[in-house]
C-alpha cells in the first residue's frame, strides 16, 4: 500500500531542494552579475583593451582598474592607456559604426580552465557561452564580430567570467569612473549607420554640475575631462536652442566638448567656423581648439584673438548673465588637418575661450543669440550656390557678409527673416532692433508688426507672440492700449517690447497702470 503521507513528504522535500538549488545556485549568478550590480574589482584579471585596435581616440586611463576604500569603490586613475592599447579603446556610451568589440585580457594567480564573455544586450544576459581564445601565456582575446550579432540602437556591456580548474568562477565587470570617483558600468552602441557632421551647426549648451571635480580625465559620460568649477564646462549639441539662456562663465577660461553620441563618419577636419557671443572683463579673449585625452588647459591651439573692436555686433542684456553687453565674433578658423572618427570625436574641444587671466569670461547662447560652430566649411563657390535655410540669402553671404546662421531663416528669432531684415536695414543678429518686418528706424517706425500697414491690437499680439511666446499677457488689455493713453499706436509696441525684453514689470514701465 502506498503511504500517501510519506509520498507527500517526499514531494515537498524534492520541491524544497529544487527551490533551494534555484536560489543558491542559479540566482546568485543572475543577481551578482545583473545590469545594476557588478564586480568591478578582481586584481587577478587585467582587461587591457576593449574596442577597435585600428581606430583612434579613447579614454585617458585604463577604465577598469579600481579599488575599494572606506566602503566605496573607486577607480585608480593611475594607469594611463599606452603602447599598443593607447588608441581605439571604445569611449563610454559612444555610438560606434563597428559591429564588434575586440577584447584583450591577462590573468594572474588563476588556474584557468575557460574564459567566458558574459554578454549584456540591453537588459538581456548571455552567460557561459562565448569563449576567449588563449594566445600565449596568460593572455586571452575575443573578437565578437564572428560570434555575436549586434543591432543599431542596442547598448552593450559585459563581464569577464573565468572558470578555474577547481570549478570556481572569477568575475570582473567592464566599468568606468563616475563623476565623483564612483564606479558605473560602461556601455557602447554598435553597428550604427554612420552620420556626416561636416557643415552642420553644433550649438553651445551647459554641462551642469553640483561641484567641480578637479579637471579629472574620463569623469564625464563620454570619458572627457571634468570641470574645475561648476560653471566652466559646456557641450556641443545639434539641437536648436530654446529661449532658455545657456551661459558658461569662469575667471579664466571656458571650454566645450563634443556632447552628442553620433556615429560619426570618418572625416578630415580642416576648418571650424565660429559664431560666438562672448565677453570678458576687458573685452579681449583668445579662441583655442584642440583634441585632448586629458582635462583641458589653455594653450591647446590658438585660432584667433577676439576683442570688442573686431566683433560683428553687440547686444545689451539685463543682469541675469555676467555682463550687460555681449559681442558677436564670427569667423572661419583654418586648423592643422586632423582625422576625426566615431571614437576620437569625443576628444574634440572646438572651443576654449581663454581670458588670459583678466577674469569674467562668459559665453552665452539661446534661440535669439545662437552661439554655434560648424565643422569643415565648403568652398566659396559651393557656398554661393547654396541657400540651406531657404531665406533668399546664399550661404556664403550669410557666413561672410552678414554673419548670420545659414541654417536658420530668422537668425535672431525676432519674427523677420534674415533677408527681410537686411532689406529693411535692421540687424539680423540683433533681436532687439525690430520685429516682424519693422524697420528699426525710430523716425520711420510705425509699429506695424504684422506688415498690414495698420498699427492696431493685432500688432501688439503679434509682438507678444513672437518675442514673449504668449499672445494674451494681462498688460495687453482688450484693445492693445499698453501704455493706457487711450490710443493704440507705435508707442504701445515699444512699451510691450521693453516689457518682454527686459522684464522690468508693467508697473515699472508705466507707474500705476491704467
C-alpha positions as CSV (number, residue, x, y, z in Angstrom):
1,X,0.0,0.0,0.0
2,X,1.3,3.4,-0.8
3,X,1.8,5.7,2.1
4,X,0.3,9.0,1.0
5,X,1.8,11.0,3.8
6,X,5.3,9.6,3.1
7,X,4.9,10.3,-0.6
8,X,3.6,13.8,0.1
9,X,6.6,14.5,2.3
10,X,9.0,13.2,-0.4
11,X,7.4,15.6,-2.9
12,X,7.6,18.5,-0.5
13,X,11.3,17.8,0.2
14,X,12.1,17.5,-3.5
15,X,10.3,20.7,-4.2
16,X,12.3,22.5,-1.5
17,X,15.5,21.1,-2.8
18,X,14.7,22.4,-6.3
19,X,13.8,25.8,-4.9
20,X,16.9,26.0,-2.8
21,X,19.1,25.0,-5.7
22,X,17.4,27.8,-7.7
23,X,18.2,30.4,-5.2
24,X,21.7,29.3,-4.1
25,X,23.0,28.0,-7.4
26,X,21.3,29.9,-10.3
27,X,20.1,33.1,-8.7
28,X,23.4,34.4,-7.3
29,X,24.8,34.4,-10.9
30,X,21.8,36.4,-12.0
31,X,21.9,38.8,-9.1
32,X,25.6,39.4,-8.7
33,X,26.0,40.0,-12.5
34,X,22.9,41.9,-13.2
35,X,22.7,45.2,-15.1
36,X,22.7,47.2,-11.8
37,X,25.2,45.2,-9.8
38,X,28.7,44.3,-10.9
39,X,32.1,43.1,-9.8
40,X,34.5,45.9,-10.5
41,X,37.5,44.6,-8.6
42,X,39.5,41.5,-9.4
43,X,43.2,42.1,-9.4
44,X,43.8,38.7,-10.9
45,X,42.1,39.8,-14.1
46,X,43.6,42.7,-16.1
47,X,41.4,44.0,-19.0
48,X,44.0,45.5,-21.4
49,X,41.7,46.7,-24.2
50,X,38.1,46.9,-25.3
51,X,37.5,48.4,-28.7
52,X,38.9,48.5,-32.3
53,X,42.7,48.5,-32.4
54,X,42.6,50.1,-35.8
55,X,40.7,53.2,-34.6
56,X,42.0,56.2,-32.7
57,X,41.0,58.1,-29.5
58,X,39.6,56.7,-26.3
59,X,39.8,57.4,-22.6
60,X,43.0,58.5,-20.9
61,X,43.2,55.9,-18.2
62,X,42.5,52.2,-18.3
63,X,38.9,52.3,-17.1
64,X,38.7,49.0,-15.3
65,X,41.5,49.4,-12.7
66,X,39.6,50.1,-9.5
67,X,39.9,49.7,-5.8
68,X,37.7,49.5,-2.7
69,X,38.2,52.1,0.1
70,X,36.1,53.1,3.1
71,X,33.0,51.3,1.9
72,X,33.1,52.6,-1.6
73,X,34.6,51.5,-5.0
74,X,36.9,54.0,-6.7
75,X,38.9,53.9,-9.9
76,X,42.7,54.2,-9.5
77,X,43.1,56.6,-12.4
78,X,46.8,55.8,-12.2
79,X,47.3,53.5,-15.3
80,X,47.1,55.6,-18.5
81,X,46.4,53.6,-21.7
82,X,49.7,53.3,-23.6
83,X,51.6,51.4,-26.2
84,X,49.5,49.2,-28.5
85,X,46.4,49.8,-26.4
86,X,46.6,53.6,-26.5
87,X,44.3,54.1,-29.5
88,X,40.9,52.6,-30.3
89,X,39.5,51.8,-26.8
90,X,35.8,52.5,-27.1
91,X,34.6,55.6,-25.5
92,X,31.8,55.0,-22.9
93,X,28.3,55.3,-24.2
94,X,29.6,56.1,-27.7
95,X,27.8,55.1,-30.9
96,X,30.2,53.1,-33.0
97,X,29.9,52.2,-36.6
98,X,31.8,48.9,-36.0
99,X,29.7,45.8,-35.3
100,X,32.2,44.2,-33.0
101,X,34.3,44.6,-29.8
102,X,37.9,43.2,-29.6
103,X,38.8,42.4,-26.0
104,X,42.3,41.5,-24.7
105,X,43.0,40.5,-21.1
106,X,45.5,38.9,-18.9
107,X,45.1,36.6,-15.8
108,X,47.3,36.1,-12.7
109,X,47.1,33.5,-9.9
110,X,44.2,31.7,-11.6
111,X,44.5,28.1,-12.9
112,X,42.3,28.8,-15.9
113,X,40.1,26.2,-17.4
114,X,37.9,28.6,-19.6
115,X,37.4,32.3,-20.0
116,X,33.8,33.3,-20.8
117,X,32.4,36.6,-22.1
118,X,29.1,37.2,-20.3
119,X,27.4,39.4,-22.8
120,X,24.8,42.1,-21.9
121,X,22.5,43.2,-24.8
122,X,20.3,46.0,-23.5
123,X,18.9,44.1,-20.4
124,X,19.4,40.5,-21.6
125,X,22.4,38.5,-20.4
126,X,24.0,35.6,-22.3
127,X,26.3,33.7,-19.9
128,X,28.9,30.9,-20.1
129,X,28.5,30.8,-23.9
130,X,31.1,32.9,-25.7
131,X,34.7,31.8,-25.0
132,X,38.0,33.7,-25.2
133,X,41.0,32.2,-27.1
134,X,44.3,31.8,-25.3
135,X,47.1,33.4,-27.4
136,X,50.0,32.7,-25.2
137,X,50.9,32.5,-21.6
138,X,48.1,34.1,-19.6
139,X,46.8,36.4,-22.4
140,X,43.3,35.9,-23.8
141,X,41.4,37.6,-26.6
142,X,38.0,37.5,-28.3
143,X,36.5,39.4,-31.3
144,X,32.7,39.4,-31.0
145,X,32.2,40.1,-34.7
146,X,32.3,36.5,-35.7
147,X,30.1,35.1,-32.9
148,X,27.7,37.8,-31.7
149,X,25.1,39.6,-33.7
150,X,24.7,43.3,-32.9
151,X,21.9,45.8,-33.7
152,X,21.7,49.5,-34.1
153,X,20.2,51.2,-31.1
154,X,21.2,48.4,-28.7
155,X,23.6,49.1,-25.9
156,X,26.2,46.5,-25.0
157,X,28.3,45.7,-21.9
158,X,29.9,42.6,-20.5
159,X,31.5,40.8,-17.5
160,X,34.6,38.6,-17.7
161,X,33.8,35.2,-16.3
162,X,36.7,32.8,-15.6
163,X,36.2,29.2,-14.7
164,X,39.2,27.7,-12.9
165,X,40.2,24.0,-12.8
166,X,38.6,23.6,-9.4
167,X,35.1,24.7,-10.7
168,X,35.3,28.2,-9.2
169,X,34.2,31.3,-11.1
170,X,36.1,34.6,-11.1
171,X,34.4,37.7,-12.4
172,X,35.3,41.2,-13.5
173,X,32.9,43.8,-14.9
174,X,33.5,46.5,-17.6
175,X,33.3,49.7,-15.6
176,X,34.4,53.4,-15.6
177,X,35.0,56.2,-13.1
178,X,31.9,58.2,-12.5
179,X,31.7,62.0,-11.8
180,X,32.8,61.6,-8.2
181,X,35.2,58.7,-8.5
182,X,32.4,56.2,-8.0
183,X,32.1,53.3,-10.4
184,X,29.5,52.8,-13.1
185,X,29.0,50.2,-15.8
186,X,30.4,51.0,-19.2
187,X,28.3,50.6,-22.4
188,X,28.8,51.0,-26.1
189,X,26.4,51.1,-29.0
190,X,27.4,49.0,-32.0
191,X,26.6,48.6,-35.7
192,X,25.2,52.1,-36.2
193,X,24.7,53.7,-39.6
194,X,27.3,56.5,-40.0
195,X,26.4,60.1,-39.9
196,X,28.2,63.0,-41.5
197,X,28.7,66.0,-39.2
198,X,30.5,68.3,-41.7
199,X,28.8,71.6,-42.5
200,X,26.2,71.2,-39.8
201,X,25.8,73.6,-36.8
202,X,26.5,72.5,-33.3
203,X,25.1,74.8,-30.6
204,X,26.6,75.6,-27.2
205,X,24.9,74.2,-24.1
206,X,25.7,73.9,-20.4
207,X,27.1,70.9,-18.7
208,X,25.6,71.3,-15.3
209,X,27.4,70.1,-12.1
210,X,26.8,70.4,-8.4
211,X,30.5,70.7,-7.9
212,X,33.7,70.6,-9.9
213,X,36.0,67.6,-9.8
214,X,39.5,68.9,-10.4
215,X,39.7,68.6,-14.2
216,X,40.0,64.8,-13.8
217,X,40.2,62.9,-17.1
218,X,37.5,60.4,-18.0
219,X,34.9,61.5,-15.5
220,X,32.3,62.7,-17.9
221,X,29.8,60.4,-19.7
222,X,32.0,60.2,-22.8
223,X,35.3,59.8,-20.9
224,X,36.1,63.5,-21.1
225,X,37.9,65.7,-18.6
226,X,35.8,67.2,-15.9
227,X,35.4,70.8,-14.8
228,X,37.5,72.6,-12.2
229,X,34.4,74.6,-11.2
230,X,30.6,74.2,-11.6
231,X,30.2,76.7,-14.4
232,X,33.2,76.5,-16.8
233,X,32.3,73.5,-18.9
234,X,29.9,73.2,-21.8
235,X,28.9,70.8,-24.6
236,X,28.1,71.0,-28.3
237,X,24.7,69.6,-29.5
238,X,23.0,69.7,-32.9
239,X,19.6,70.7,-31.5
240,X,18.4,74.3,-31.9
241,X,18.4,76.1,-28.6
242,X,15.3,77.2,-26.8
243,X,14.7,80.6,-25.2
244,X,16.5,79.5,-22.1
245,X,19.9,81.1,-21.9
246,X,22.9,78.8,-21.7
247,X,25.9,80.6,-20.1
248,X,29.4,79.2,-19.3
249,X,31.5,81.5,-17.1
250,X,34.8,81.4,-15.3
251,X,37.5,83.7,-14.0
252,X,40.0,82.2,-16.5
253,X,38.5,80.2,-19.4
254,X,35.5,78.2,-20.6
255,X,35.6,75.1,-22.8
256,X,33.2,72.9,-24.8
257,X,33.4,69.2,-25.5
258,X,31.5,67.4,-28.3
259,X,28.4,66.3,-26.4
260,X,26.3,64.0,-28.6
261,X,26.8,60.3,-29.2
262,X,26.7,60.4,-33.0
263,X,28.2,57.5,-35.1
264,X,30.4,60.0,-37.0
265,X,31.6,59.2,-40.5
266,X,35.4,59.4,-40.5
267,X,36.5,62.8,-42.0
268,X,39.5,65.1,-42.1
269,X,38.8,68.2,-40.0
270,X,40.4,71.2,-41.7
271,X,38.4,74.2,-40.6
272,X,36.0,75.4,-37.9
273,X,33.5,78.2,-38.3
274,X,32.8,80.1,-35.1
275,X,29.7,82.2,-34.3
276,X,30.1,83.0,-30.6
277,X,28.5,85.6,-28.3
278,X,31.0,86.4,-25.5
279,X,32.6,89.0,-23.2
280,X,35.4,89.3,-20.6
281,X,36.2,91.9,-18.0
282,X,38.3,93.8,-20.6
283,X,36.6,92.8,-23.8
284,X,39.5,90.6,-25.0
285,X,40.0,86.9,-25.3
286,X,41.6,84.1,-27.4
287,X,39.8,81.4,-29.2
288,X,41.5,78.0,-29.0
289,X,40.8,74.5,-30.1
290,X,42.3,71.0,-29.7
291,X,41.9,67.2,-29.5
292,X,42.6,66.2,-25.9
293,X,42.6,62.9,-23.9
294,X,43.2,64.7,-20.6
295,X,41.5,67.6,-18.9
296,X,41.8,70.7,-21.0
297,X,44.1,73.6,-20.2
298,X,44.7,76.9,-22.2
299,X,47.3,76.6,-24.9
300,X,45.8,73.6,-26.7
301,X,45.9,75.5,-30.0
302,X,45.3,79.1,-30.9
303,X,42.8,80.0,-33.6
304,X,42.2,83.7,-33.3
305,X,42.4,86.7,-31.0
306,X,39.0,88.2,-30.2
307,X,38.2,91.7,-29.0
308,X,35.3,94.1,-29.0
309,X,36.9,96.1,-31.7
310,X,36.8,93.3,-34.3
311,X,33.4,92.0,-33.2
312,X,30.5,91.9,-35.7
313,X,27.9,93.4,-33.5
314,X,26.9,93.6,-29.8
315,X,23.7,93.3,-27.8
316,X,22.8,94.6,-24.3
317,X,21.3,92.3,-21.8
318,X,19.9,92.6,-18.3
319,X,21.7,91.3,-15.2
320,X,20.7,87.7,-15.4
321,X,24.0,87.0,-17.1
322,X,27.5,88.0,-16.1
323,X,27.9,91.0,-18.3
324,X,25.5,93.7,-19.6
325,X,26.9,93.6,-23.1
326,X,28.0,90.7,-25.3
327,X,29.9,90.7,-28.5
328,X,29.4,88.5,-31.6
329,X,32.6,87.1,-33.1
330,X,32.1,85.2,-36.4
331,X,35.0,83.8,-38.5
332,X,36.4,80.7,-40.2
333,X,39.4,79.3,-38.5
334,X,41.7,77.1,-40.6
335,X,43.4,74.5,-38.5
336,X,46.0,71.8,-39.0
337,X,44.1,68.9,-40.6
338,X,43.3,66.0,-38.3
339,X,41.3,62.8,-38.9
340,X,38.2,62.5,-36.7
341,X,36.4,59.2,-36.2
342,X,33.4,57.9,-34.4
343,X,35.7,57.3,-31.4
344,X,38.0,60.3,-31.4
345,X,35.3,62.9,-31.9
346,X,34.7,62.8,-28.1
347,X,38.2,64.2,-27.6
348,X,37.4,67.2,-29.8
349,X,37.5,70.5,-28.0
350,X,36.4,73.0,-30.7
351,X,36.0,75.9,-28.3
352,X,38.2,77.2,-25.5
353,X,37.7,80.9,-24.8
354,X,40.8,82.0,-22.8
355,X,40.5,85.3,-21.0
356,X,44.3,85.3,-20.3
357,X,43.7,85.9,-16.6
358,X,41.6,89.0,-16.9
359,X,38.5,87.3,-15.5
360,X,34.9,87.4,-16.3
361,X,35.0,85.0,-19.2
362,X,31.4,84.4,-20.3
363,X,29.8,82.8,-23.3
364,X,26.1,82.8,-23.9
365,X,23.6,81.2,-26.3
366,X,19.8,80.9,-26.8
367,X,17.4,80.9,-29.7
368,X,17.7,84.7,-30.2
369,X,21.5,84.9,-29.9
370,X,22.8,81.4,-31.0
371,X,26.4,80.5,-30.4
372,X,27.5,77.7,-32.6
373,X,30.3,76.1,-34.6
374,X,30.4,74.4,-38.0
375,X,33.0,71.8,-38.9
376,X,34.5,72.0,-42.4
377,X,33.1,74.8,-44.4
378,X,32.6,74.1,-48.2
379,X,34.4,76.2,-50.8
380,X,33.3,79.7,-51.5
381,X,31.9,78.7,-54.9
382,X,29.9,75.9,-53.3
383,X,28.5,78.2,-50.6
384,X,27.5,80.8,-53.2
385,X,25.3,78.2,-54.9
386,X,23.6,77.1,-51.6
387,X,20.7,78.5,-49.6
388,X,20.3,75.9,-46.9
389,X,17.6,77.7,-44.9
390,X,15.7,79.0,-48.0
391,X,15.6,82.6,-46.8
392,X,16.8,84.1,-50.1
393,X,20.4,84.6,-49.0
394,X,23.1,82.3,-50.2
395,X,25.2,80.6,-47.5
396,X,28.4,82.5,-48.5
397,X,26.6,85.8,-47.9
398,X,25.2,84.6,-44.6
399,X,28.5,83.4,-43.3
400,X,30.9,86.0,-44.5
401,X,28.9,89.2,-45.2
402,X,26.1,89.4,-42.7
403,X,27.5,86.7,-40.3
404,X,24.0,85.1,-39.9
405,X,23.1,81.5,-39.4
406,X,22.7,79.8,-42.8
407,X,20.7,77.0,-41.1
408,X,18.1,79.4,-39.6
409,X,16.0,81.7,-41.8
410,X,15.5,84.0,-38.9
411,X,18.8,84.1,-37.1
412,X,17.8,86.4,-34.2
413,X,14.3,84.9,-33.8
414,X,12.6,88.3,-33.9
415,X,9.9,87.2,-36.4
416,X,11.6,88.7,-39.5
417,X,13.7,86.6,-41.8
418,X,17.3,87.5,-42.3
419,X,16.6,88.7,-45.8
420,X,13.7,90.8,-44.6
421,X,15.9,92.5,-42.0
422,X,18.6,93.2,-44.5
423,X,16.1,94.7,-46.9
424,X,14.6,96.7,-44.0
425,X,18.0,97.9,-42.9
426,X,17.7,96.2,-39.5
427,X,20.3,93.9,-37.9
428,X,19.6,90.2,-38.5
429,X,21.8,89.3,-35.5
430,X,20.1,91.7,-33.0
431,X,16.7,90.6,-31.8
432,X,16.1,93.9,-30.1
433,X,16.2,96.3,-33.0
434,X,13.0,95.3,-34.9
435,X,10.5,92.6,-35.3
436,X,8.1,91.2,-37.9
437,X,9.5,93.4,-40.7
438,X,9.8,96.6,-38.7
439,X,12.4,99.0,-40.0
440,X,14.2,99.6,-36.7
441,X,14.4,103.3,-37.6
442,X,12.9,105.5,-34.8
443,X,11.9,108.2,-37.3
444,X,10.2,105.6,-39.5
445,X,8.9,103.1,-37.0
446,X,5.1,102.9,-37.2
447,X,4.8,99.8,-35.0
448,X,3.3,97.8,-37.9
449,X,4.5,94.4,-36.7
450,X,2.4,92.2,-38.9
451,X,3.0,94.1,-42.1
452,X,-0.6,95.0,-42.9
453,X,0.2,98.8,-42.9
454,X,-2.1,99.3,-39.9
455,X,-1.0,99.7,-36.3
456,X,-3.6,98.1,-34.0
457,X,-4.1,95.5,-31.4
458,X,-3.1,92.8,-33.8
459,X,0.5,94.2,-33.9
460,X,0.6,94.1,-30.1
461,X,-0.5,90.5,-30.0
462,X,2.0,89.7,-32.9
463,X,4.8,91.1,-30.8
464,X,3.7,89.3,-27.7
465,X,3.6,86.0,-29.5
466,X,6.9,86.3,-31.4
467,X,9.0,87.7,-28.5
468,X,7.2,86.6,-25.4
469,X,5.6,83.4,-26.7
470,X,2.2,84.4,-25.1
471,X,-0.4,86.5,-27.1
472,X,-2.6,87.0,-24.0
473,X,-0.5,88.9,-21.4
474,X,-2.7,90.8,-19.0
475,X,-1.0,94.1,-19.7
476,X,-2.2,94.0,-23.3
477,X,-5.8,94.8,-22.3
478,X,-8.6,94.1,-24.6
479,X,-7.7,96.8,-27.1
480,X,-3.9,96.7,-27.1
481,X,-3.6,100.1,-25.3
482,X,-0.4,99.0,-23.3
483,X,0.6,102.5,-22.1
484,X,-3.0,103.4,-21.2
485,X,-3.2,106.7,-23.1
486,X,-6.3,105.9,-25.0
487,X,-4.6,105.5,-28.3
488,X,-3.1,102.3,-29.9
489,X,0.0,103.2,-31.8
490,X,3.7,102.6,-32.2
491,X,4.3,103.7,-28.6
492,X,2.3,100.7,-27.3
493,X,4.5,98.4,-29.4
494,X,7.6,100.0,-27.8
495,X,6.2,99.6,-24.3
496,X,5.4,96.0,-24.8
497,X,8.8,95.3,-26.4
498,X,10.5,96.8,-23.3
499,X,8.4,94.7,-21.0
500,X,9.1,91.5,-22.9
501,X,12.8,92.1,-23.5
502,X,13.8,93.5,-20.1
503,X,11.1,92.0,-17.9
504,X,11.0,95.1,-15.7
505,X,7.3,94.7,-14.9
506,X,4.5,96.8,-16.2
507,X,4.3,99.0,-13.1
508,X,7.9,100.0,-13.7
509,X,7.2,100.8,-17.3
510,X,4.0,102.7,-16.7
511,X,3.6,103.5,-13.0
512,X,0.2,102.9,-11.6
513,X,-1.1,101.1,-14.7
514,X,-4.3,102.3,-16.4
